[in-house]
Amino acid sequence: MSDTLFAGVRLLDPATNLDTHGDLLVRDGCVADLGGGLGRPDGADLVEAEGAILCPGLVDIRADLGEPGHEYRETIASAAQAAAAGGITTLVALPDSRPAIDDPALVRLLRARGEETGSLTILPYAALTKGCRGEEMAELGLLAEAGAVAFTDGAHAVASAKLMRLALSYARGFGKRIVVHAEEPTLAAGGAATEGALATRLGLPGIPAVAEAMIVARDVRLARLTGGAVHFAHVSTAEALALIRRAKEEGLAVTCDAAPPYFDLNERAIGDFRTYAKLSPPLRREEDRLAVVAALADGTIDAIASDHQPRDADDKRLPFAQAAPGGAGLATLLAVTLAQVHAGTIGLMAALELLTARPARLLGIEAGRLAKGETADLCLFHPERAWQVESGELPGKAQNTPWDGRALEGRVLGTWKAGRRVFGP
């Protein structure tokens, strides 16, 4: 592998608070040096991009890969292609596949399949319960030994408080978090949109927003009881965020992430039964969206994750109430986040921290740093270059984007995995 010199770019690394214009040299898959006027070694590839920013490769801590079991929606290979186009070099995969990732051999297999792509490190969440059915706890110790970074049942909430208490206690012994899809299952069953005036006007079965806060309130109390660590995924309501904020102030091991739909869109995006905007949890009212935006700015939210949920056209080409929930999010993760930077909601460094250093630190992942000696997982992007999202034209297999037709500012120009270019001309 030849050396690569990035010349005259803006270097941004939230992990080290680096923000400077200069050069960065990659050698043998690692960052060899960075600073001003490094000079071009003989035979080195030169990368120049006026106005571009070089940052660590993004760390996405919530994505459904489709494989195993739903390869018609997405495969590991196609997800890796979409991730590279989005600047993502490390991805944490959900376990509620077919079969569920509840066996140590499957954890090891997913990690190995990530290495085979050559462009993406895949770190699996392991199933919290066998088959992600919420009935019997999985073998958490063996799964942790095999390389699981945390435990979750993916898009399924654990209904049993007793089981959740036991899981938090066990996971604490292995230094792992429980990741929660916060949605009280009996209130959510059969629902298609957030309960309220819009759902009523469209004749859609509603899911009350309080279904999220009920699970958050329960599991915050269980974290207090057990001393375990709980992470709430894709939090979408003001009430749930208020509970999380108070838990953090109390010093509990409580964290959360946001997904771009919940700070960029509101329930009006479903329009006249627009199934690409049918998500889980469902899009919320504007006041909830604004609460998520405020939580990004004040630090309540610990990470931004793509919440990539690939769906086939046939999954969406159904009446709204019957269509499968989910939205593709890998290729749009950075650009939709940058919309909040352009709006003045959050600074660029803080936004990138939520996409790199903080999620890596949250799950103990060796990634998300731009420093001498570190693996050269890199994302080069232009923060103001405009592009339009078009379903059918996105990289990867999944095209079910809720931003179909949307113009965005912020384009990935290139992605490097261990010093090798995996996206870009």
C-alpha positions, 0 to 999 in steps of 0.5 A: 500500500502506497503512502497517501498525503492529504494536503491543505485540508481542514483537520477535525478530530473531536476526540483530541479537540483538533481543528486546524488546516494542514496535512495528514500522512497515511502510511501502512494503514495508520496516521503517520503524521499530521500538521503543516507542510509535511511534504509529499513522500516519493510515490505517495498518492496526493489528495487535495480538496479545497474547502474539504474537511478530514475527520475520523471515519464515522461510528454508527452504533445502530443499523440493521444489516438485513443479513442473515435472514432478510437478504432481499432487503439488504446484505452485508456487502450492500450495507458496506457499500452504503456505509462507505458512501456515507463516511461510515467505517465502523458499524454496530449491527442489530441482532434481531435477524433470522436467526437472531444473534443469540449464539457466540458463533454468530457474533464471531461470524458477523465480525468476520464478515465485516472484515471480509468487506475490507471497508467496514468494521462490523461490531455486533450487538448480541440478543438480550433474550433468546431469539429476541423474543423477550422470554428467556435471557440469552447467554450474556457472558458467552456472547460478551466473550465472543465480541458482542459490544452490548445487548439488545433485542433490537426493535423489540421492547422487553415487556417483563420488568423482572427480566430487564432487572435481571439482565441489567444485573448480569450485564453489569458484571461483564461491563456491558450496556443494555440497549433499549427500544423504548416502546411499551409493547401493548400500547404500540401493538397494531399502531402505525403513527403517533396518536393525535389529530393527524393519525385521526384525520388519516384514519390510522391506528395510533401509538401514544407518545407516552409509550416511549416515556413509560419504558424509559421511566421503568428502565431508569428505575431499574438502572438505579436499583441494579447499578446497571447501564442502560442506553435508550436508542432513537429517543423521540419524545420530549417526555422521555428526554426529560427523564433521561436528563434527570437520570444523568443529573442523578449520576445514573449509568443512563445514556441515549442516542438520536436518529436523524429522522427524529430531529429532522422530520416530524409526523407531517412527513407521512403526508398522504400515507407516504410509507417511506416515512413510516418508521419505528418509533413513528415520527412525532409532533413538532414539539417533540422534534424540537425537544430532540434538537435541544437535547443535541445542543445541551449534551443530553444525547450521547450519539447520533446513529443512522437507525438504518432499517432497510426495507424492500419495495414490496414492504412499503408498497402496501396500505400505510397501516400494513407497510413495514416500518423503517427507513434507510439511513447510512448514506444520509447520516452525515448530511442530515446531521449537518443540516443542524449545523447549517441551522445553527443548532449545534456546532460542527465539532459537537456534531462530529463528536456525536458521530465519532468519538462519543459513540466509540467511547460509549461502547468501548470501541477502538475508533473515532480518533484522528491522531498519530499512530491511530488506524487511518479510518477517515472521512473526507467531506465538503460541508456545503456541497449540495446534493439531492436524495433520490430513491433508486439512486442511493448506494447499496440495496435499500432505497426506502429513504424518508428524505426522497427528493430532499436537497441536502448540504454536505457531501462525502468525497472519500472514505478510507478504511485502514488507509485504503480508499473504499469510496470516492473517485 
